Amino acid sequence: MKVVAKYYTKQNDHIECQMCPHYCKITANKFGVCRGRKHEDGKLWAINYGETTSVALDPIEKKPLYHFYPGSQILSIACNSCNMRCPFCQNWEISQGEVKTEYVAPDVLLKIFKDHPSIGIAYTYTEPLMWLEYILDAGKLIQHAGGKNVLVTNGLINEDPLSEILPLIDAMNIDLKTMNPDIYKKALHGDLDTVKKTIETAYGNCHIEITNLIVTGFNDKKADIDKLIDYVASIDANIPIHFSRYYPNYKYTKPPTPEKTIEYAYEKARERLNYVYIGNLPAEDGAHTICPKCGNMLIERMHFRALIKGLEGNKCRKCGEEIPVIIE
């Protein structure tokens, strides 16, 4: 199915998409960078509307979201579109290639949600913001039914579409890949300023957590890591941050991130941020939520399973410190 896309203008011989900072100029019968929008019959169409590559029931910790209904399950769904071109993409088969999809109408997604023990829907695996029209329709149904809408996103979207979708969104995990604007532009086909604007706009409007995949020879210098930590701390020291270990994938073949690099990021971040986590690497200390005031174990995690141990509501049971965590 396809629907008329939002956020575009008609020019003399092309259509300009205004969804993200690429501002794709699309001639007749051609696609935008994301491959989800096509110029046909003088209109821009969201040809990816409801076209789904996968549906799965996941732990919320897998998103990763550690401070949003810990221990819960969330129904995860993906489109086959992305507006970036990361050479180390972990889901490149469905984000960068042509894959078989199945149409899942918004009302069908609502039924699937109701039939499963899920807190809501996570739009994830690829780039959900390129599914804007679908999420606006499906997200309203999910919200009305009492479910939560979650985005796992690269954050590459313009202000107007972001402002339209935010009222439906309960939580976001935003992938902040580097603080180097040139690398963002040349290597990732993205834009750092736009991603930062998304983070800053989402902050205060919904729950947010940040992920940084530390990639060998790409963004793994101490100065790179320090600058990213400083940026997140400048917004709020309580924003949870997840440092994830890279493994060779897609077009990038350098060896996995050294463990000592991840350990440096973890220890350095803890100097300025209250909630720091490690992903893609067995690290007991980097999985748990610890009270930043008294050191009490609040949430214990192992293999995407979470056990709430030291919380009374959203406060530390030992010292009474208020913890930025949303509990069922």
N, C-alpha and C positions, 0 to 999 in steps of 0.2 A: 504494500500500500504506500502511496505517497500523498503528502498534503502540501499546500502552498507554504513555503518557508516564511519565517518572520525576519525582519531586519535586513532589508536589501533595497537598493535603488536601481532604477533602470537608466542606463546611459544610451548613447546612440547605437552602438553595435554590441553592447555587452551589458551584463548585470553586475553590479558591485555588491558583494555580500558584506554585511556589516556586523556579523556575529563576533568576529575575533580580529585581532590586529593585523592579520594577513590582508584583509580587505580584498579578497580574491576578485579579480576582474574576469568574469566567466562568459565566454562567448557561447553561441548557440550549440546545444547538445554536448557541452563540456561540463566537467565537474570542478568543484572547489578543492582546495588542498585536503580537506577532511574526507573527501569522497562520499560525503553524506548529502551533498546539496548539488543540484543539477539545473542548468538553464534549459528549459524546454518551453516552446510556444510563448516566448516573451515573459515567462515567469520563472522565479526560482523555486524549486521544489525540494522539500525535505524527503528525499527518496529512501532515507533510512528509518522513517517513522515506524516504530514498533518492530523493526527487523532485528531479531535477537540472535546472538551467537551462542549464548549459554544462560542457563538458569540453575542456580544452586543454593542450597541452604548452608550458610557459613556461620562460624562464630564471629561475633562482632570484633573480636580481637584480631581477626585475620585481615581487617580492612587497611591498616590497623587503627582501631579506635579503642583506647584503653580506659578512657574516662567517660564513656557514653554507654550506659546500661551494661556494665561489665558482666560477663558470664551469659549473656543472651545470645540468641540466634537471629540472623537476619537473612531474608531472601535476597539473593544477589542476581543481578541481571545486567547484560552487556549488549551494546550495539557493536557495529563493526567499523567504527569511524574514529579517527584521531587527527587533530590539527597540528601535531608535532611529529618529528622524525628522529626520535632518540635512537642512536646506533646500537644501544645496549638494551633495547626494549625487552622486557620479560614476557610480554604477551603479544609479541609481534605477529604471531600467526593470525590472530583475530583483529589486531589493530592496524596492521599494515598491508595485509594480503586480502585476496578475494576468498571468502569462505561462505559456506552455505549458511543461510539464516532462516529463521522461522518467524512468521508474523505473530506477535502476541498483542492483541488489542488491549487497550487500557482496562476495559471491564473484565477481560480474561485474566490480566495480571492481578486485579483486585480479588478475583475468585481464588487464584493460586495463593495469594497472601492469606486469605481467610482460612484456607485449607491446611496451613502449615503453622507450626509454633514459632512465629516470627514477630519481632517488634516492628517490622516495616520492610522497606525496600532499600537496598543499597544499589545504586547505579554505579557500576564499577568495571574493572578489568580492562576496559579501553577508555575512551574519553567521553563521559556522559554529557558534558556541556554541549557536545555536537548533536545531542539528542533532545535539544531544548523543547521543541514542539511536543514531543512525546511525553517528556517529564512534566510539562505544564498540565497536560491532560490526565495522565496516570497519577501524577503526584497529588492532584486535587482529590481524586477518588480515595487514594490511600490515606491522605490527611483526614478527610471526612469520616473515614472508617476507624479513626483512632490510631493509625499506624504512623511510623516515623519515616521520613525521606532523608536518605544519606547520599552524599556525593563523595566519590573517591576520584580526585581530579587533578589535572595539571595546572588548573587555574587560568588558562589562556582564553579569556573571554572579555569582551568589551563591557563597559559599565552599564549600559542600558539593559541588555539581556540579563546580566547578572542581577540587576535590581529587580527585574521582573520575576526571576525564579526564586530569589532568596526567601520570600515569605513562605514558600512551601518547604524549605529545607531546614531540617533540625540539626544536622551535623555535617561537617566536611572534613575529610583528610586531604590536605593540599600538598602536592609534591613539589617542594622547593629544591630544584636540582643543583643550583650553584648561585653564587652572588656575582658571577662574572657576566656582564651583559653581552660581551662579544661572543663568549662560548654559547650562551643561550641562543643568540641569533644565528651564528655560523654552523654550529655543530648540532643543535637541537631543533632549529627552525621555529624558535619561540621568541618570547620577548620578556625579559626580566621585570621591567617596570609594570607591565600588565599583570604578571603573577603577583607581584608585591601589592598592587592595588586590590586584587581579588582577596588576598589575605587580610589586608587592612579593612576592606569593606565587610567581609564576612565576620571578622572579629566584632563581637558585640551584637551581631544579628543572629548568630547560631553558634553552636559548639564547634570549635575548630581544633584540629591537631595537625602537626606538620611532619612530613616524612622527607628525609634526605638520604637518597641512595648514594653511598660513597663509592665512587668508581675508580679503579686503579688507573693512574695517569691522566685522570680527567678533572676531578674536583677534590683530590685527596691530600693536597698540600695543607700544612697546618694553618697557613694564612687563609686559605679558602674556608676551612672549617671554622676558624675563629670568627671570620666576618659573618658567616651565616648565624652562628650562635649570638653574636652581638645584635644582629638584626632582629631575631626572634625576641631576645630579651628587651629590646627597645619598645616592643609592642606590649608584652606582658610576660613576666617570668613564670607565670602559671600555665602558659600554653604548653601542652605535652609535645615533645619532639621525639621522633623515632629515627635513629640512625640505622640504616639497613646495609648489609654487606652485599656487594655486587659479585655475581658469578658470570663467566663468559656466556654471552647470548647474542643472537641475531648477528649483526655485523661486527661486533666488538669481541676480540679474542684475547685481550690481555688477561693475565691471571687474576684469580679472585682477590678482593681487597685484603691486604694483610690484617690479621687480627689485631696487631698492635695499633693500626690506624683507627680501627673502630674503638678500641679501648681509649685511645687518646681523645677522640671525639666525645665519648661518654664522660670521661673524667673532666675534660675541659668544660663541657656544657653544664655539668653539675655545679660548677663554680658560680654560674649566673642564672641557671634555670632550675626550677623545683621538681620537674617531672621529666626524666630523661630515660629513654628505652632503647634497646638494641634488638634488631631483627635480622633474620637469616643467619644467625650465629648462636649456638648454645652458650648462653651467658646468664647464669642464674640471677646475678645482681641486676642485670639489665632488663629483667622481665617484670619485676614486682613494683607495686606502688608503695612507696615509703613516705611516712609523714615527714615533711621537710623541717618541722619544728622539733620533734622529739625522737625521730627515727623508728617509730612504731610501724610494724608491718600492717599495711592497710588492705592490700589486695595481693594475694599470692597467685602466680601464674605458672603454668607448665603446659607446653604443647597446645596453645590456644585455649586452654581451660583456665577459668578464673575462679578463685575462692575468696569471697569477701570475709576478712578476718578481723580487721581492727577499726571498722567504721560503725558509727551509730548515726544512721541517716547519712549525711554528707560531712560528718565531723569525726575527727580522730577520737576513738574511744578512750585513749590514754590521756591526751592533753587538751582536747576540745578544739584543736585547730580546724578551721573550715577548709574543706578540700574541694577543689573544682571538679566534681564528679557527679554525674547524673545516675541515680540508682532507681531501679524499678520500685 
